[in-house]
Amino acid sequence: MTLPPVETRSAPARPRIALLLAGLDNDYEWVVQRGAGIAAEERGASLVCLSGCALEDPDPARSAQRFLFDLIAPSGVDAVLVIAGTVGKYVGPTRMGAWLRRFTVPVCSIGPAHGVNQVLVHDAAGTTELVEHLVGEHGYRRIAYIAGPAASAESQARLSAYEQALARAGIANDPRLVLPGDFTRPGGARAVHVLFDERQVAASDVDAIVAANDYMAAGAIEELVHRGVTVPDRIAVVGFDDVDAAATLSPPLTTVRQPMEQLGMEAVRMVLDLLENRSPEGVRRLPTELVLRRSCGCTPTEAPVSPKREAQGMAFGARRIATLWERSYGKQLADALLLEATGKYGALERVLEPFLQRLIHAGIDLMTVQAMLTTLRTDALSLVREVDSRERLEDAVHRARILVSRLVAEANHSRDAALWGHFHEVARAVAGRMFGPPTGLATALVEQLPKLGIDECSVSQLVPGDPQRLKLVFGFHRADVQPKSTQFAASGLAPAEFEAFHRGSVFALPLTYGDESLGVAVLPWSTEHRAFYDSLRELLGVVLKGALLARQVSRAP
């Protein structure tokens, strides 16, 4: 692929990479940006994660967040990444690529975008494997499909693969079974409504539903259950992506696993290699994996990955899981599973639960353990031949997976309850001072935000009449809890005195009120607490609007 040249620049001492995404409120973008941040830190770079919206989003309130992308300039960043599947879902790969080429720095698209560097997955191969499994292993013939947005190249590649896989199996394509979707959970539910109510297809005339992503699959399952259609007993449902929630759905979702964290990592590595003139520009394509769970009618197996191999793709706490597994618990768990095969019911759970509690105490995500249980199961099955023993072994692994899921749910509930309790304290504190002087807001933030793990914050308004300037309204940093209000170049996102924001990785959030664009909040980058960022953005938008109104009132004659 021949790409247009970009401005030649010497590699900076600490490269600053912008990552554009449509929001922090979904697992897919969160995991991709987490991988990008980890890779940036490992290579001595910093990530500026700009949470804007999809280009040409039809919703005025979301579209008001689009201005954040316009603040990017070569003076502020050395390279630009974009999650094209979400940011470009309404414009398609041709226009996405043209939009990216306006940046005069190295760019890379995570997802299809024509004429620029890309990191992609094998969408067609993953969907083909999924459909072939439904046909070949389960004998399903009447398979519906929920597509994504029409402009999405990823959606179209998956749809085409579905149609071709059916054709190779000798199954005629029924256009009534191809349903419109939008990559959202409500979109999956609407597709089921279209199938049964608008197109009058009987539930008994559908064997399975393939959704172009996991969110639509989850929405489809919810709507089917609401209608009294059990999954997978009456209709199987499968997805694509393997977001974190897929394994904990009821039933757990069979899906195609994208290497989401690795997508972010590879995109960062590509632009850093380009900045250092160490790699040709082009396309990197990553493989997918079929993950079998209950929603298609299979016994949950996951994809067999060894703890050591899994650790190579993990970061931070996940590596500690592999270390604990190999040093302390691996042999104990293997011995306990073999005891289960001989009839010692509960042996595996008695050893596994203390291991899981150690991980919870250390604040480590337990879902990685599911892949390790798969390896344990595979190794044990290779040693057991008697049918009854193998069935007892399979039952033990299934109970172990339920234990992991239960403890994950309990830990998440406790963490979220504490988190939202702190968030409500922040909301009450700032709401009580939003019509007072900005110093009061800064005081409220410095008192409350550290409870959410945020030790610095800047909130700046767009300067009226000058879209390339921002003005600090309130905030705090380690050296000053009452920084002076000052104007600065918008490409910097925060004033120069917020030194940590200019050296390290950050989240930049667009602040809006309804469909009015107001300003920018900058927070330290983190791998944790995804749930509250969008709510915090909305809260700070309301507070900034109140502060600006209070200022107008105070200046009125």
MOWOBEL-V544606 format. One record per residue. RES is the residue in three letters. PSI is psi in radians with two decimals (999 if undefined). Layout:
# MOWOBEL-V544606
res	psi
RES	PSI
RES	PSI
This chain:
# MOWOBEL-V544606
res	psi
MET	2.19
THR	2.19
LEU	2.62
PRO	2.57
PRO	2.67
VAL	2.88
GLU	2.26
THR	2.19
ARG	2.52
SER	2.56
ALA	2.22
PRO	2.80
ALA	-0.75
ARG	1.61
PRO	2.56
ARG	2.08
ILE	2.19
ALA	2.34
LEU	2.07
LEU	2.22
LEU	2.90
ALA	-0.16
GLY	2.83
LEU	0.24
ASP	0.31
ASN	2.63
ASP	-0.69
TYR	-0.97
GLU	-0.60
TRP	-0.79
VAL	-0.68
VAL	-0.84
GLN	-0.54
ARG	-0.76
GLY	-0.71
ALA	-0.75
GLY	-0.71
ILE	-0.80
ALA	-0.68
ALA	-0.81
GLU	-0.70
GLU	-0.51
ARG	0.20
GLY	0.45
ALA	3.03
SER	2.63
LEU	2.29
VAL	1.81
CYS	1.85
LEU	1.92
SER	1.61
GLY	-1.93
CYS	3.03
ALA	2.46
LEU	2.37
GLU	0.61
ASP	2.25
PRO	-0.24
ASP	2.08
PRO	-0.66
ALA	-0.74
ARG	-0.69
SER	-0.44
ALA	-0.29
GLN	-0.11
ARG	-0.48
PHE	-0.45
LEU	-0.67
PHE	-0.47
ASP	-0.18
LEU	-0.14
ILE	2.32
ALA	2.71
PRO	-0.42
SER	-0.29
GLY	-0.47
VAL	2.76
ASP	-0.25
ALA	2.79
VAL	2.28
LEU	2.70
VAL	2.46
ILE	1.61
ALA	-0.52
GLY	-0.49
THR	-0.80
VAL	-0.59
GLY	0.31
LYS	-0.34
TYR	-0.17
VAL	-0.38
GLY	2.93
PRO	-0.54
THR	-0.89
ARG	-0.55
MET	-0.80
GLY	-0.73
ALA	-0.69
TRP	-0.69
LEU	-0.55
ARG	-0.15
ARG	-0.30
PHE	2.37
THR	0.59
VAL	2.88
PRO	2.39
VAL	2.70
CYS	2.34
SER	2.24
ILE	1.61
GLY	2.94
PRO	2.30
ALA	2.06
HIS	2.43
GLY	0.20
VAL	2.96
ASN	2.50
GLN	2.53
VAL	2.10
LEU	2.93
VAL	2.89
HIS	1.37
ASP	-0.81
ALA	-0.76
ALA	-0.70
GLY	-0.78
THR	-0.69
THR	-0.81
GLU	-0.66
LEU	-0.88
VAL	-0.72
GLU	-0.59
HIS	-0.78
LEU	-0.70
VAL	-0.86
GLY	-0.70
GLU	-0.56
HIS	-0.23
GLY	0.33
TYR	2.45
ARG	-0.63
ARG	1.60
ILE	2.01
ALA	2.83
TYR	2.26
ILE	1.94
ALA	2.89
GLY	-2.91
PRO	2.50
ALA	-0.54
ALA	-0.18
SER	2.09
ALA	-0.62
GLU	-0.76
SER	-0.77
GLN	-0.63
ALA	-0.70
ARG	-0.69
LEU	-0.78
SER	-0.70
ALA	-0.69
TYR	-0.84
GLU	-0.73
GLN	-0.65
ALA	-0.70
LEU	-0.76
ALA	-0.73
ARG	-0.49
ALA	0.03
GLY	0.42
ILE	2.14
ALA	2.46
ASN	2.18
ASP	1.90
PRO	-0.37
ARG	-0.37
LEU	-0.08
VAL	2.03
LEU	2.54
PRO	2.57
GLY	3.08
ASP	0.32
PHE	0.21
THR	2.80
ARG	-0.84
PRO	-0.56
GLY	-0.63
GLY	-0.71
ALA	-0.72
ARG	-0.63
ALA	-0.69
VAL	-0.68
HIS	-0.76
VAL	-0.77
LEU	-0.88
PHE	-0.66
ASP	-0.81
GLU	-0.73
ARG	-0.08
GLN	0.66
VAL	2.27
ALA	2.52
ALA	-0.57
SER	-0.20
ASP	0.23
VAL	2.20
ASP	-0.67
ALA	2.76
ILE	2.19
VAL	2.17
ALA	2.53
ALA	-0.22
ASN	2.98
ASP	-0.57
TYR	-0.76
MET	-0.61
ALA	-0.74
ALA	-0.74
GLY	-0.66
ALA	-0.74
ILE	-0.79
GLU	-0.77
GLU	-0.67
LEU	-0.80
VAL	-0.70
HIS	-0.56
ARG	0.06
GLY	0.29
VAL	1.95
THR	2.54
VAL	2.21
PRO	0.14
ASP	-0.71
ARG	-0.72
ILE	2.24
ALA	2.62
VAL	2.33
VAL	2.80
GLY	-2.76
PHE	2.30
ASP	-0.79
ASP	1.01
VAL	2.88
ASP	-0.64
ALA	-0.24
ALA	-0.69
ALA	-0.32
THR	0.07
LEU	2.86
SER	1.85
PRO	2.82
PRO	2.47
LEU	2.17
THR	2.34
THR	3.09
VAL	2.14
ARG	2.08
GLN	2.49
PRO	1.26
MET	-0.81
GLU	-0.69
GLN	-0.56
LEU	-0.81
GLY	-0.72
MET	-0.81
GLU	-0.63
ALA	-0.74
VAL	-0.78
ARG	-0.65
MET	-0.86
VAL	-0.55
LEU	-0.68
ASP	-0.70
LEU	-0.74
LEU	-0.55
GLU	0.15
ASN	0.70
ARG	-0.01
SER	2.44
PRO	2.65
GLU	2.66
GLY	-2.45
VAL	2.35
ARG	2.27
ARG	2.24
LEU	2.59
PRO	2.84
THR	2.94
GLU	2.44
LEU	2.21
VAL	2.01
LEU	2.18
ARG	-2.91
ARG	-0.44
SER	-0.29
CYS	-0.11
GLY	0.02
CYS	2.77
THR	2.31
PRO	2.20
THR	-0.45
GLU	-3.08
ALA	2.30
PRO	1.95
VAL	2.24
SER	2.69
PRO	-0.68
LYS	-0.78
ARG	-0.70
GLU	-0.66
ALA	-0.50
GLN	-0.49
GLY	0.09
MET	2.96
ALA	2.75
PHE	-2.11
GLY	-0.56
ALA	-0.58
ARG	-0.55
ARG	-0.52
ILE	-0.83
ALA	-0.69
THR	-0.83
LEU	-0.73
TRP	-0.86
GLU	-0.63
ARG	-0.62
SER	-0.64
TYR	-0.29
GLY	-0.91
LYS	-0.70
GLN	-0.76
LEU	-0.69
ALA	-0.77
ASP	-0.71
ALA	-0.66
LEU	-0.69
LEU	-0.58
LEU	-0.66
GLU	-0.69
ALA	-0.45
THR	-0.04
GLY	0.09
LYS	1.41
TYR	2.30
GLY	-0.06
ALA	-0.73
LEU	-0.78
GLU	-0.61
ARG	-0.55
VAL	-0.64
LEU	-0.69
GLU	-0.76
PRO	-0.63
PHE	-0.78
LEU	-0.67
GLN	-0.63
ARG	-0.72
LEU	-0.73
ILE	-0.78
HIS	-0.57
ALA	-0.03
GLY	0.50
ILE	2.42
ASP	2.21
LEU	-0.28
MET	-0.41
THR	-0.45
VAL	-0.47
GLN	-0.73
ALA	-0.60
MET	-0.60
LEU	-0.61
THR	-0.78
THR	-0.75
LEU	-0.78
ARG	-0.83
THR	-0.77
ASP	-0.73
ALA	-0.71
LEU	-0.51
SER	-0.28
LEU	-0.18
VAL	2.25
ARG	-0.54
GLU	2.33
VAL	-0.83
ASP	-0.68
SER	-0.70
ARG	-0.66
GLU	-0.71
ARG	-0.66
LEU	-0.79
GLU	-0.70
ASP	-0.67
ALA	-0.73
VAL	-0.69
HIS	-0.75
ARG	-0.61
ALA	-0.67
ARG	-0.70
ILE	-0.70
LEU	-0.80
VAL	-0.84
SER	-0.69
ARG	-0.77
LEU	-0.61
VAL	-0.81
ALA	-0.74
GLU	-0.76
ALA	-0.72
ASN	-0.69
HIS	-0.78
SER	-0.76
ARG	-0.78
ASP	-0.66
ALA	-0.77
ALA	-0.73
LEU	-0.86
TRP	-0.46
GLY	-0.79
HIS	-0.69
PHE	-0.75
HIS	-0.56
GLU	-0.73
VAL	-0.81
ALA	-0.79
ARG	-0.71
ALA	-0.80
VAL	-0.58
ALA	-0.58
GLY	-0.23
ARG	0.14
MET	-0.41
PHE	0.14
GLY	-2.92
PRO	2.65
PRO	-0.50
THR	-0.60
GLY	-0.68
LEU	-0.74
ALA	-0.72
THR	-0.76
ALA	-0.72
LEU	-0.78
VAL	-0.46
GLU	-0.59
GLN	-0.68
LEU	-0.59
PRO	-0.41
LYS	-0.39
LEU	0.16
GLY	0.29
ILE	1.96
ASP	0.03
GLU	2.62
CYS	2.37
SER	2.40
VAL	2.05
SER	2.58
GLN	2.67
LEU	2.30
VAL	2.11
PRO	2.28
GLY	-0.11
ASP	1.55
PRO	-0.17
GLN	0.25
ARG	2.52
LEU	2.77
LYS	2.17
LEU	2.27
VAL	-0.84
PHE	2.90
GLY	-3.00
PHE	2.71
HIS	3.14
ARG	-0.50
ALA	-0.21
ASP	2.10
VAL	-0.08
GLN	1.09
PRO	2.59
LYS	2.56
SER	2.23
THR	2.64
GLN	2.65
PHE	2.90
ALA	2.28
ALA	-0.45
SER	-0.35
GLY	-0.35
LEU	-0.52
ALA	2.69
PRO	2.73
ALA	-0.51
GLU	-0.28
PHE	1.24
GLU	-0.68
ALA	-0.57
PHE	-0.41
HIS	-0.22
ARG	-0.62
GLY	-3.05
SER	2.51
VAL	2.80
PHE	2.32
ALA	2.13
LEU	2.29
PRO	2.28
LEU	2.20
THR	2.89
TYR	1.87
GLY	-2.19
ASP	0.37
GLU	2.18
SER	2.22
LEU	-0.80
GLY	-2.76
VAL	2.36
ALA	2.41
VAL	2.30
LEU	2.73
PRO	2.51
TRP	2.55
SER	2.72
THR	0.01
GLU	2.93
HIS	0.75
ARG	-0.60
ALA	-0.55
PHE	-0.15
TYR	-0.76
ASP	-0.66
SER	-0.66
LEU	-0.67
ARG	-0.80
GLU	-0.74
LEU	-0.83
LEU	-0.53
GLY	-0.77
VAL	-0.75
VAL	-0.74
LEU	-0.73
LYS	-0.77
GLY	-0.72
ALA	-0.70
LEU	-0.69
LEU	-0.72
ALA	-0.67
ARG	-0.73
GLN	-0.73
VAL	-0.71
SER	-0.42
ARG	-0.16
ALA	2.51
PRO	999
